[in-house]
Amino acid sequence: MNCHVRHATVTDFETVYHFINELEDFVFPREQQHEIFLENLANLKHIFLIAEINKNPVGFLSCHVQNLIHHGGLVGEIQEMFVDANYRSHGIGKQLLDELKIIAKKRNFLQIEVTSGFKRGKAHVFYEREGFPNTHKKFVFKIS
């Protein structure tokens, strides 16, 4: 299924808000999420992509970019990626990743990384199929 992938704009907040709430199975406070969305969107290093079919948003990807000392250059890290359940397994996620890879090459990234929770087994298979081998463990200390 072919889609159009474009950069997100401020008018995409409601779509992204809905997608993130569905991704995390939690309804986040709207105002707080709106502020975070605008802050991240304004950072020119970050990449926010929307996948559309017939101008209907069906997917979203955000990638934060850092110039990392231990890599000696730019590394993109996918923070969020979501495809509407009705459109999964139709190549939408691949098209989002393909667009990110094109942008990464143009900007001379060294690599793109992604972290995916244990419960997202289908996502792990997808990322490995798309050329992301499992090379690390992530350790998290929660402040609360």
N, CA, C and O atoms as a GROMACS GRO file, in nm:
protein
  576
    1MET      N    1   0.086  -0.118   0.000
    1MET     CA    2   0.000   0.000   0.000
    1MET      C    3   0.090   0.123   0.000
    1MET      O    4   0.172   0.140   0.090
    2ASN      N    5   0.074   0.207  -0.099
    2ASN     CA    6   0.157   0.326  -0.111
    2ASN      C    7   0.100   0.440  -0.027
    2ASN      O    8  -0.021   0.463  -0.024
    3CYS      N    9   0.190   0.510   0.039
    3CYS     CA   10   0.149   0.626   0.117
    3CYS      C   11   0.240   0.742   0.082
    3CYS      O   12   0.344   0.725   0.017
    4HIS      N   13   0.201   0.860   0.125
    4HIS     CA   14   0.282   0.980   0.110
    4HIS      C   15   0.342   1.010   0.247
    4HIS      O   16   0.270   1.019   0.346
    5VAL      N   17   0.474   1.026   0.253
    5VAL     CA   18   0.541   1.059   0.379
    5VAL      C   19   0.588   1.203   0.369
    5VAL      O   20   0.653   1.243   0.272
    6ARG      N   21   0.553   1.281   0.471
    6ARG     CA   22   0.589   1.423   0.474
    6ARG      C   23   0.636   1.461   0.614
    6ARG      O   24   0.616   1.387   0.710
    7HIS      N   25   0.699   1.578   0.623
    7HIS     CA   26   0.739   1.630   0.753
    7HIS      C   27   0.615   1.680   0.828
    7HIS      O   28   0.524   1.738   0.768
    8ALA      N   29   0.611   1.656   0.957
    8ALA     CA   30   0.500   1.702   1.040
    8ALA      C   31   0.506   1.853   1.055
    8ALA      O   32   0.612   1.915   1.044
    9THR      N   33   0.389   1.912   1.079
    9THR     CA   34   0.378   2.056   1.106
    9THR      C   35   0.300   2.074   1.236
    9THR      O   36   0.250   1.977   1.293
   10VAL      N   37   0.290   2.198   1.282
   10VAL     CA   38   0.217   2.226   1.406
   10VAL      C   39   0.072   2.182   1.397
   10VAL      O   40   0.010   2.151   1.499
   11THR      N   41   0.016   2.178   1.278
   11THR     CA   42  -0.124   2.138   1.262
   11THR      C   43  -0.145   1.988   1.280
   11THR      O   44  -0.259   1.941   1.280
   12ASP      N   45  -0.037   1.913   1.294
   12ASP     CA   46  -0.048   1.767   1.311
   12ASP      C   47  -0.058   1.725   1.457
   12ASP      O   48  -0.060   1.605   1.486
   13PHE      N   49  -0.066   1.820   1.549
   13PHE     CA   50  -0.065   1.782   1.690
   13PHE      C   51  -0.174   1.682   1.726
   13PHE      O   52  -0.146   1.580   1.789
   14GLU      N   53  -0.298   1.708   1.688
   14GLU     CA   54  -0.408   1.618   1.728
   14GLU      C   55  -0.384   1.476   1.678
   14GLU      O   56  -0.411   1.380   1.750
   15THR      N   57  -0.334   1.463   1.558
   15THR     CA   58  -0.304   1.332   1.503
   15THR      C   59  -0.196   1.263   1.585
   15THR      O   60  -0.211   1.148   1.625
   16VAL      N   61  -0.086   1.334   1.610
   16VAL     CA   62   0.026   1.276   1.685
   16VAL      C   63  -0.019   1.244   1.828
   16VAL      O   64   0.016   1.139   1.881
   17TYR      N   65  -0.096   1.333   1.888
   17TYR     CA   66  -0.147   1.310   2.024
   17TYR      C   67  -0.228   1.181   2.029
   17TYR      O   68  -0.210   1.099   2.120
   18HIS      N   69  -0.317   1.163   1.933
   18HIS     CA   70  -0.398   1.040   1.926
   18HIS      C   71  -0.309   0.918   1.908
   18HIS      O   72  -0.327   0.816   1.975
   19PHE      N   73  -0.213   0.926   1.816
   19PHE     CA   74  -0.124   0.812   1.789
   19PHE      C   75  -0.042   0.775   1.913
   19PHE      O   76  -0.028   0.657   1.945
   20ILE      N   77   0.012   0.874   1.983
   20ILE     CA   78   0.095   0.847   2.101
   20ILE      C   79   0.011   0.786   2.212
   20ILE      O   80   0.056   0.692   2.278
   21ASN      N   81  -0.109   0.837   2.233
   21ASN     CA   82  -0.197   0.778   2.335
   21ASN      C   83  -0.227   0.632   2.303
   21ASN      O   84  -0.232   0.548   2.393
   22GLU      N   85  -0.248   0.603   2.176
   22GLU     CA   86  -0.275   0.465   2.136
   22GLU      C   87  -0.149   0.379   2.150
   22GLU      O   88  -0.156   0.265   2.196
   23LEU      N   89  -0.035   0.432   2.110
   23LEU     CA   90   0.091   0.360   2.120
   23LEU      C   91   0.120   0.319   2.265
   23LEU      O   92   0.160   0.206   2.292
   24GLU      N   93   0.100   0.412   2.356
   24GLU     CA   94   0.132   0.388   2.496
   24GLU      C   95   0.015   0.334   2.577
   24GLU      O   96   0.030   0.304   2.696
   25ASP      N   97  -0.101   0.321   2.514
   25ASP     CA   98  -0.222   0.273   2.583
   25ASP      C   99  -0.247   0.355   2.710
   25ASP      O  100  -0.274   0.302   2.817
   26PHE      N  101  -0.237   0.487   2.692
   26PHE     CA  102  -0.251   0.581   2.804
   26PHE      C  103  -0.290   0.717   2.746
   26PHE      O  104  -0.239   0.756   2.641
   27VAL      N  105  -0.378   0.788   2.813
   27VAL     CA  106  -0.415   0.922   2.768
   27VAL      C  107  -0.333   1.024   2.845
   27VAL      O  108  -0.352   1.044   2.965
   28PHE      N  109  -0.241   1.088   2.775
   28PHE     CA  110  -0.154   1.189   2.835
   28PHE      C  111  -0.228   1.322   2.845
   28PHE      O  112  -0.320   1.348   2.766
   29PRO      N  113  -0.190   1.408   2.942
   29PRO     CA  114  -0.250   1.541   2.952
   29PRO      C  115  -0.225   1.620   2.822
   29PRO      O  116  -0.110   1.638   2.780
   30ARG      N  117  -0.332   1.667   2.760
   30ARG     CA  118  -0.325   1.732   2.629
   30ARG      C  119  -0.232   1.854   2.629
   30ARG      O  120  -0.147   1.865   2.541
   31GLU      N  121  -0.247   1.945   2.724
   31GLU     CA  122  -0.167   2.068   2.723
   31GLU      C  123  -0.018   2.037   2.734
   31GLU      O  124   0.063   2.095   2.662
   32GLN      N  125   0.016   1.946   2.824
   32GLN     CA  126   0.156   1.908   2.841
   32GLN      C  127   0.212   1.847   2.712
   32GLN      O  128   0.322   1.879   2.670
   33GLN      N  129   0.135   1.759   2.651
   33GLN     CA  130   0.178   1.696   2.526
   33GLN      C  131   0.192   1.799   2.414
   33GLN      O  132   0.283   1.791   2.332
   34HIS      N  133   0.101   1.896   2.411
   34HIS     CA  134   0.108   2.000   2.308
   34HIS      C  135   0.237   2.081   2.322
   34HIS      O  136   0.303   2.109   2.223
   35GLU      N  137   0.272   2.118   2.445
   35GLU     CA  138   0.396   2.193   2.469
   35GLU      C  139   0.518   2.111   2.426
   35GLU      O  140   0.609   2.163   2.362
   36ILE      N  141   0.519   1.984   2.463
   36ILE     CA  142   0.632   1.897   2.427
   36ILE      C  143   0.641   1.882   2.275
   36ILE      O  144   0.750   1.889   2.218
   37PHE      N  145   0.527   1.862   2.211
   37PHE     CA  146   0.523   1.848   2.065
   37PHE      C  147   0.582   1.972   1.998
   37PHE      O  148   0.667   1.961   1.910
   38LEU      N  149   0.536   2.091   2.038
   38LEU     CA  150   0.584   2.215   1.977
   38LEU      C  151   0.733   2.235   2.002
   38LEU      O  152   0.806   2.278   1.912
   39GLU      N  153   0.778   2.204   2.123
   39GLU     CA  154   0.921   2.218   2.156
   39GLU      C  155   1.006   2.126   2.067
   39GLU      O  156   1.108   2.168   2.012
   40ASN      N  157   0.964   2.002   2.055
   40ASN     CA  158   1.040   1.907   1.974
   40ASN      C  159   1.034   1.941   1.826
   40ASN      O  160   1.135   1.930   1.755
   41LEU      N  161   0.919   1.983   1.779
   41LEU     CA  162   0.903   2.019   1.638
   41LEU      C  163   0.991   2.139   1.602
   41LEU      O  164   1.041   2.148   1.490
   42ALA      N  165   1.009   2.230   1.697
   42ALA     CA  166   1.090   2.350   1.673
   42ALA      C  167   1.239   2.320   1.668
   42ALA      O  168   1.317   2.400   1.614
   43ASN      N  169   1.280   2.207   1.722
   43ASN     CA  170   1.422   2.169   1.720
   43ASN      C  171   1.455   2.116   1.581
   43ASN      O  172   1.410   2.008   1.542
   44LEU      N  173   1.534   2.192   1.508
   44LEU     CA  174   1.562   2.157   1.368
   44LEU      C  175   1.644   2.030   1.352
   44LEU      O  176   1.652   1.974   1.242
   45LYS      N  177   1.706   1.983   1.460
   45LYS     CA  178   1.779   1.856   1.453
   45LYS      C  179   1.683   1.737   1.450
   45LYS      O  180   1.715   1.632   1.394
   46HIS      N  181   1.567   1.752   1.510
   46HIS     CA  182   1.472   1.642   1.519
   46HIS      C  183   1.396   1.626   1.388
   46HIS      O  184   1.379   1.720   1.311
   47ILE      N  185   1.350   1.503   1.364
   47ILE     CA  186   1.276   1.470   1.243
   47ILE      C  187   1.141   1.413   1.284
   47ILE      O  188   1.134   1.315   1.359
   48PHE      N  189   1.034   1.474   1.237
   48PHE     CA  190   0.898   1.426   1.263
   48PHE      C  191   0.832   1.400   1.128
   48PHE      O  192   0.818   1.491   1.047
   49LEU      N  193   0.792   1.276   1.106
   49LEU     CA  194   0.732   1.238   0.978
   49LEU      C  195   0.590   1.186   0.997
   49LEU      O  196   0.559   1.120   1.096
   50ILE      N  197   0.506   1.219   0.902
   50ILE     CA  198   0.367   1.172   0.899
   50ILE      C  199   0.348   1.092   0.770
   50ILE      O  200   0.387   1.136   0.662
   51ALA      N  201   0.287   0.974   0.783
   51ALA     CA  202   0.250   0.894   0.666
   51ALA      C  203   0.101   0.915   0.640
   51ALA      O  204   0.020   0.906   0.732
   52GLU      N  205   0.066   0.943   0.515
   52GLU     CA  206  -0.073   0.968   0.478
   52GLU      C  207  -0.115   0.880   0.361
   52GLU      O  208  -0.036   0.850   0.271
   53ILE      N  209  -0.240   0.840   0.364
   53ILE     CA  210  -0.304   0.776   0.249
   53ILE      C  211  -0.426   0.861   0.217
   53ILE      O  212  -0.514   0.878   0.301
   54ASN      N  213  -0.431   0.913   0.095
   54ASN     CA  214  -0.539   1.003   0.054
   54ASN      C  215  -0.557   1.118   0.153
   54ASN      O  216  -0.669   1.154   0.188
   55LYS      N  217  -0.445   1.175   0.197
   55LYS     CA  218  -0.441   1.288   0.292
   55LYS      C  219  -0.493   1.252   0.431
   55LYS      O  220  -0.516   1.341   0.512
   56ASN      N  221  -0.510   1.124   0.459
   56ASN     CA  222  -0.553   1.076   0.590
   56ASN      C  223  -0.430   1.022   0.664
   56ASN      O  224  -0.368   0.926   0.617
   57PRO      N  225  -0.392   1.083   0.779
   57PRO     CA  226  -0.274   1.035   0.852
   57PRO      C  227  -0.294   0.892   0.902
   57PRO      O  228  -0.394   0.860   0.966
   58VAL      N  229  -0.195   0.807   0.872
   58VAL     CA  230  -0.203   0.667   0.914
   58VAL      C  231  -0.078   0.623   0.991
   58VAL      O  232  -0.074   0.511   1.042
   59GLY      N  233   0.023   0.710   0.999
   59GLY     CA  234   0.145   0.673   1.070
   59GLY      C  235   0.227   0.794   1.108
   59GLY      O  236   0.207   0.904   1.055
   60PHE      N  237   0.320   0.772   1.200
   60PHE     CA  238   0.402   0.880   1.256
   60PHE      C  239   0.536   0.822   1.300
   60PHE      O  240   0.543   0.710   1.349
   61LEU      N  241   0.641   0.902   1.282
   61LEU     CA  242   0.773   0.865   1.331
   61LEU      C  243   0.842   0.990   1.381
   61LEU      O  244   0.837   1.095   1.317
   62SER      N  245   0.906   0.980   1.498
   62SER     CA  246   0.990   1.090   1.545
   62SER      C  247   1.131   1.037   1.569
   62SER      O  248   1.150   0.927   1.620
   63CYS      N  249   1.228   1.118   1.532
   63CYS     CA  250   1.369   1.081   1.546
   63CYS      C  251   1.444   1.200   1.603
   63CYS      O  252   1.442   1.309   1.546
   64HIS      N  253   1.512   1.179   1.716
   64HIS     CA  254   1.594   1.283   1.775
   64HIS      C  255   1.738   1.260   1.731
   64HIS      O  256   1.785   1.147   1.726
   65VAL      N  257   1.806   1.369   1.700
   65VAL     CA  258   1.941   1.360   1.645
   65VAL      C  259   2.039   1.427   1.741
   65VAL      O  260   2.016   1.538   1.789
   66GLN      N  261   2.149   1.355   1.768
   66GLN     CA  262   2.252   1.409   1.857
   66GLN      C  263   2.390   1.390   1.793
   66GLN      O  264   2.413   1.294   1.720
   67ASN      N  265   2.479   1.482   1.822
   67ASN     CA  266   2.618   1.471   1.781
   67ASN      C  267   2.692   1.406   1.899
   67ASN      O  268   2.728   1.475   1.994
   68LEU      N  269   2.713   1.275   1.892
   68LEU     CA  270   2.761   1.199   2.006
   68LEU      C  271   2.912   1.180   2.004
   68LEU      O  272   2.970   1.139   1.903
   69ILE      N  273   2.974   1.209   2.117
   69ILE     CA  274   3.119   1.196   2.130
   69ILE      C  275   3.162   1.051   2.107
   69ILE      O  276   3.258   1.026   2.034
   70HIS      N  277   3.091   0.956   2.170
   70HIS     CA  278   3.135   0.816   2.161
   70HIS      C  279   3.112   0.754   2.023
   70HIS      O  280   3.158   0.642   1.997
   71HIS      N  281   3.042   0.823   1.936
   71HIS     CA  282   3.029   0.778   1.798
   71HIS      C  283   3.110   0.866   1.702
   71HIS      O  284   3.140   0.827   1.590
   72GLY      N  285   3.144   0.985   1.749
   72GLY     CA  286   3.221   1.076   1.664
   72GLY      C  287   3.139   1.139   1.553
   72GLY      O  288   3.192   1.169   1.446
   73GLY      N  289   3.009   1.158   1.579
   73GLY     CA  290   2.925   1.220   1.477
   73GLY      C  291   2.778   1.208   1.509
   73GLY      O  292   2.740   1.176   1.621
   74LEU      N  293   2.696   1.235   1.409
   74LEU     CA  294   2.551   1.240   1.426
   74LEU      C  295   2.488   1.100   1.431
   74LEU      O  296   2.518   1.013   1.350
   75VAL      N  297   2.402   1.083   1.530
   75VAL     CA  298   2.326   0.959   1.546
   75VAL      C  299   2.180   0.996   1.563
   75VAL      O  300   2.145   1.080   1.646
   76GLY      N  301   2.094   0.933   1.484
   76GLY     CA  302   1.951   0.951   1.499
   76GLY      C  303   1.894   0.840   1.585
   76GLY      O  304   1.933   0.724   1.570
   77GLU      N  305   1.804   0.874   1.675
   77GLU     CA  306   1.738   0.772   1.757
   77GLU      C  307   1.587   0.787   1.741
   77GLU      O  308   1.529   0.889   1.776
   78ILE      N  309   1.526   0.683   1.689
   78ILE     CA  310   1.381   0.683   1.675
   78ILE      C  311   1.321   0.681   1.815
   78ILE      O  312   1.348   0.590   1.894
   79GLN      N  313   1.240   0.781   1.845
   79GLN     CA  314   1.177   0.792   1.976
   79GLN      C  315   1.037   0.731   1.976
   79GLN      O  316   0.999   0.661   2.070
   80GLU      N  317   0.964   0.758   1.871
   80GLU     CA  318   0.828   0.705   1.859
   80GLU      C  319   0.804   0.665   1.714
   80GLU      O  320   0.848   0.733   1.621
   81MET      N  321   0.735   0.554   1.698
   81MET     CA  322   0.691   0.514   1.565
   81MET      C  323   0.559   0.442   1.582
   81MET      O  324   0.545   0.353   1.666
   82PHE      N  325   0.462   0.483   1.502
   82PHE     CA  326   0.327   0.427   1.515
   82PHE      C  327   0.262   0.420   1.379
   82PHE      O  328   0.271   0.513   1.299
   83VAL      N  329   0.196   0.307   1.353
   83VAL     CA  330   0.111   0.292   1.235
   83VAL      C  331  -0.026   0.248   1.283
   83VAL      O  332  -0.037   0.154   1.363
   84ASP      N  333  -0.130   0.315   1.235
   84ASP     CA  334  -0.267   0.281   1.271
   84ASP      C  335  -0.290   0.131   1.249
   84ASP      O  336  -0.247   0.075   1.148
   85ALA      N  337  -0.359   0.068   1.343
   85ALA     CA  338  -0.381  -0.078   1.338
   85ALA      C  339  -0.444  -0.123   1.208
   85ALA      O  340  -0.416  -0.233   1.160
   86ASN      N  341  -0.529  -0.040   1.148
   86ASN     CA  342  -0.594  -0.076   1.022
   86ASN      C  343  -0.499  -0.078   0.903
   86ASN      O  344  -0.534  -0.128   0.796
   87TYR      N  345  -0.378  -0.024   0.921
   87TYR     CA  346  -0.284  -0.012   0.810
   87TYR      C  347  -0.153  -0.087   0.835
   87TYR      O  348  -0.060  -0.078   0.754
   88ARG      N  349  -0.145  -0.161   0.944
   88ARG     CA  350  -0.023  -0.237   0.973
   88ARG      C  351  -0.009  -0.352   0.875
   88ARG      O  352  -0.107  -0.403   0.820
   89SER      N  353   0.116  -0.392   0.854
   89SER     CA  354   0.151  -0.501   0.762
   89SER      C  355   0.117  -0.468   0.617
   89SER      O  356   0.092  -0.557   0.536
   90HIS      N  357   0.117  -0.338   0.586
   90HIS     CA  358   0.094  -0.292   0.448
   90HIS      C  359   0.211  -0.206   0.398
   90HIS      O  360   0.198  -0.139   0.296
   91GLY      N  361   0.324  -0.209   0.468
   91GLY     CA  362   0.442  -0.136   0.422
   91GLY      C  363   0.451   0.008   0.466
   91GLY      O  364   0.544   0.078   0.425
   92ILE      N  365   0.358   0.055   0.549
   92ILE     CA  366   0.360   0.196   0.593
   92ILE      C  367   0.483   0.223   0.680
   92ILE      O  368   0.553   0.322   0.660
   93GLY      N  369   0.508   0.136   0.776
   93GLY     CA  370   0.625   0.152   0.863
   93GLY      C  371   0.754   0.151   0.783
   93GLY      O  372   0.844   0.231   0.809
   94LYS      N  373   0.763   0.062   0.687
   94LYS     CA  374   0.881   0.056   0.600
   94LYS      C  375   0.899   0.187   0.524
   94LYS      O  376   1.011   0.236   0.512
   95GLN      N  377   0.790   0.244   0.475
   95GLN     CA  378   0.800   0.369   0.400
   95GLN      C  379   0.844   0.483   0.492
   95GLN      O  380   0.920   0.570   0.449
   96LEU      N  381   0.797   0.485   0.616
   96LEU     CA  382   0.844   0.585   0.713
   96LEU      C  383   0.995   0.568   0.736
   96LEU      O  384   1.069   0.666   0.732
   97LEU      N  385   1.039   0.444   0.759
   97LEU     CA  386   1.182   0.419   0.781
   97LEU      C  387   1.264   0.452   0.658
   97LEU      O  388   1.373   0.509   0.670
   98ASP      N  389   1.215   0.418   0.540
   98ASP     CA  390   1.289   0.448   0.417
   98ASP      C  391   1.310   0.599   0.401
   98ASP      O  392   1.418   0.643   0.362
   99GLU      N  393   1.207   0.678   0.433
   99GLU     CA  394   1.221   0.824   0.425
   99GLU      C  395   1.321   0.873   0.528
   99GLU      O  396   1.402   0.961   0.498
  100LEU      N  397   1.317   0.818   0.649
  100LEU     CA  398   1.414   0.856   0.752
  100LEU      C  399   1.556   0.822   0.706
  100LEU      O  400   1.647   0.902   0.726
  101LYS      N  401   1.575   0.707   0.646
  101LYS     CA  402   1.708   0.667   0.597
  101LYS      C  403   1.759   0.763   0.490
  101LYS      O  404   1.878   0.795   0.488
  102ILE      N  405   1.671   0.810   0.403
  102ILE     CA  406   1.710   0.908   0.300
  102ILE      C  407   1.757   1.037   0.366
  102ILE      O  408   1.860   1.093   0.329
  103ILE      N  409   1.679   1.084   0.462
  103ILE     CA  410   1.715   1.208   0.534
  103ILE      C  411   1.847   1.189   0.607
  103ILE      O  412   1.933   1.277   0.605
  104ALA      N  413   1.864   1.073   0.672
  104ALA     CA  414   1.986   1.045   0.748
  104ALA      C  415   2.109   1.047   0.657
  104ALA      O  416   2.214   1.099   0.695
  105LYS      N  417   2.097   0.991   0.539
  105LYS     CA  418   2.210   0.992   0.444
  105LYS      C  419   2.242   1.134   0.400
  105LYS      O  420   2.359   1.171   0.390
  106LYS      N  421   2.140   1.214   0.372
  106LYS     CA  422   2.161   1.353   0.330
  106LYS      C  423   2.230   1.434   0.439
  106LYS      O  424   2.311   1.522   0.410
  107ARG      N  425   2.196   1.405   0.565
  107ARG     CA  426   2.252   1.479   0.678
  107ARG      C  427   2.380   1.415   0.733
  107ARG      O  428   2.436   1.463   0.831
  108ASN      N  429   2.425   1.309   0.670
  108ASN     CA  430   2.549   1.242   0.711
  108ASN      C  431   2.544   1.181   0.851
  108ASN      O  432   2.642   1.190   0.926
  109PHE      N  433   2.433   1.120   0.887
  109PHE     CA  434   2.427   1.045   1.012
  109PHE      C  435   2.523   0.928   1.001
  109PHE      O  436   2.547   0.875   0.893
  110LEU      N  437   2.577   0.887   1.115
  110LEU     CA  438   2.656   0.765   1.119
  110LEU      C  439   2.566   0.642   1.130
  110LEU      O  440   2.596   0.537   1.074
  111GLN      N  441   2.456   0.659   1.203
  111GLN     CA  442   2.363   0.547   1.220
  111GLN      C  443   2.231   0.597   1.275
  111GLN      O  444   2.218   0.711   1.321
  112ILE      N  445   2.132   0.508   1.268
  112ILE     CA  446   2.001   0.530   1.329
  112ILE      C  447   1.980   0.419   1.430
  112ILE      O  448   2.007   0.302   1.401
  113GLU      N  449   1.933   0.455   1.548
  113GLU     CA  450   1.908   0.358   1.654
  113GLU      C  451   1.760   0.360   1.692
  113GLU      O  452   1.691   0.458   1.668
  114VAL      N  453   1.715   0.251   1.750
  114VAL     CA  454   1.578   0.244   1.801
  114VAL      C  455   1.577   0.153   1.923
  114VAL      O  456   1.645   0.051   1.926
  115THR      N  457   1.500   0.191   2.023
  115THR     CA  458   1.476   0.107   2.140
  115THR      C  459   1.330   0.066   2.135
  115THR      O  460   1.242   0.148   2.106
  116SER      N  461   1.304  -0.060   2.162
  116SER     CA  462   1.167  -0.111   2.156
  116SER      C  463   1.144  -0.201   2.277
  116SER      O  464   1.223  -0.292   2.303
  117GLY      N  465   1.036  -0.176   2.350
  117GLY     CA  466   1.006  -0.250   2.472
  117GLY      C  467   0.989  -0.400   2.449
  117GLY      O  468   0.956  -0.443   2.338
  118PHE      N  469   1.012  -0.478   2.553
  118PHE     CA  470   1.004  -0.624   2.545
  118PHE      C  471   0.871  -0.674   2.490
  118PHE      O  472   0.867  -0.773   2.418
  119LYS      N  473   0.762  -0.604   2.524
  119LYS     CA  474   0.629  -0.652   2.485
  119LYS      C  475   0.598  -0.632   2.336
  119LYS      O  476   0.496  -0.681   2.288
  120ARG      N  477   0.684  -0.563   2.264
  120ARG     CA  478   0.658  -0.531   2.124
  120ARG      C  479   0.731  -0.628   2.029
  120ARG      O  480   0.811  -0.586   1.945
  121GLY      N  481   0.702  -0.756   2.044
  121GLY     CA  482   0.770  -0.858   1.966
  121GLY      C  483   0.759  -0.841   1.816
  121GLY      O  484   0.856  -0.862   1.743
  122LYS      N  485   0.640  -0.804   1.768
  122LYS     CA  486   0.623  -0.784   1.623
  122LYS      C  487   0.708  -0.668   1.573
  122LYS      O  488   0.762  -0.672   1.462
  123ALA      N  489   0.722  -0.564   1.656
  123ALA     CA  490   0.807  -0.451   1.619
  123ALA      C  491   0.953  -0.495   1.610
  123ALA      O  492   1.025  -0.449   1.522
  124HIS      N  493   0.996  -0.583   1.699
  124HIS     CA  494   1.135  -0.630   1.696
  124HIS      C  495   1.164  -0.703   1.565
  124HIS      O  496   1.267  -0.682   1.502
  125VAL      N  497   1.071  -0.790   1.524
  125VAL     CA  498   1.086  -0.861   1.397
  125VAL      C  499   1.094  -0.761   1.282
  125VAL      O  500   1.176  -0.774   1.191
  126PHE      N  501   1.007  -0.660   1.285
  126PHE     CA  502   1.005  -0.557   1.181
  126PHE      C  503   1.139  -0.484   1.174
  126PHE      O  504   1.197  -0.472   1.066
  127TYR      N  505   1.190  -0.436   1.288
  127TYR     CA  506   1.315  -0.360   1.288
  127TYR      C  507   1.432  -0.446   1.239
  127TYR      O  508   1.515  -0.399   1.162
  128GLU      N  509   1.438  -0.571   1.283
  128GLU     CA  510   1.547  -0.658   1.237
  128GLU      C  511   1.537  -0.682   1.086
  128GLU      O  512   1.639  -0.683   1.017
  129ARG      N  513   1.417  -0.700   1.036
  129ARG     CA  514   1.397  -0.719   0.892
  129ARG      C  515   1.442  -0.594   0.814
  129ARG      O  516   1.488  -0.605   0.700
  130GLU      N  517   1.428  -0.477   0.876
  130GLU     CA  518   1.464  -0.351   0.811
  130GLU      C  519   1.610  -0.312   0.833
  130GLU      O  520   1.651  -0.200   0.801
  131GLY      N  521   1.690  -0.406   0.887
  131GLY     CA  522   1.834  -0.382   0.897
  131GLY      C  523   1.882  -0.329   1.030
  131GLY      O  524   1.993  -0.276   1.038
  132PHE      N  525   1.802  -0.341   1.135
  132PHE     CA  526   1.840  -0.296   1.268
  132PHE      C  527   1.868  -0.419   1.356
  132PHE      O  528   1.775  -0.472   1.417
  133PRO      N  529   1.993  -0.467   1.363
  133PRO     CA  530   2.020  -0.582   1.449
  133PRO      C  531   2.010  -0.543   1.597
  133PRO      O  532   2.032  -0.428   1.634
  134ASN      N  533   1.978  -0.640   1.679
  134ASN     CA  534   1.971  -0.619   1.824
  134ASN      C  535   2.113  -0.625   1.878
  134ASN      O  536   2.172  -0.733   1.886
  135THR      N  537   2.169  -0.509   1.916
  135THR     CA  538   2.310  -0.502   1.957
  135THR      C  539   2.331  -0.457   2.101
  135THR      O  540   2.444  -0.463   2.151
  136HIS      N  541   2.226  -0.412   2.169
  136HIS     CA  542   2.243  -0.354   2.303
  136HIS      C  543   2.133  -0.399   2.398
  136HIS      O  544   2.030  -0.452   2.356
  137LYS      N  545   2.158  -0.376   2.525
  137LYS     CA  546   2.053  -0.380   2.627
  137LYS      C  547   2.039  -0.238   2.678
  137LYS      O  548   2.137  -0.164   2.685
  138LYS      N  549   1.918  -0.200   2.713
  138LYS     CA  550   1.894  -0.066   2.767
  138LYS      C  551   1.860  -0.079   2.915
  138LYS      O  552   1.777  -0.161   2.953
  139PHE      N  553   1.925   0.001   2.997
  139PHE     CA  554   1.901   0.002   3.140
  139PHE      C  555   1.837   0.134   3.177
  139PHE      O  556   1.882   0.240   3.134
  140VAL      N  557   1.731   0.129   3.257
  140VAL     CA  558   1.652   0.248   3.288
  140VAL      C  559   1.638   0.262   3.439
  140VAL      O  560   1.600   0.167   3.508
  141PHE      N  561   1.670   0.381   3.491
  141PHE     CA  562   1.647   0.414   3.631
  141PHE      C  563   1.537   0.519   3.635
  141PHE      O  564   1.555   0.630   3.585
  142LYS      N  565   1.423   0.484   3.694
  142LYS     CA  566   1.309   0.576   3.699
  142LYS      C  567   1.322   0.671   3.817
  142LYS      O  568   1.352   0.629   3.929
  143ILE      N  569   1.300   0.798   3.790
  143ILE     CA  570   1.302   0.902   3.893
  143ILE      C  571   1.158   0.924   3.938
  143ILE      O  572   1.081   0.991   3.869
  144SER      N  573   1.123   0.868   4.053
  144SER     CA  574   0.987   0.890   4.104
  144SER      C  575   0.976   0.850   4.248
  144SER      O  576   0.869   0.861   4.308
   0.00000   0.00000   0.00000
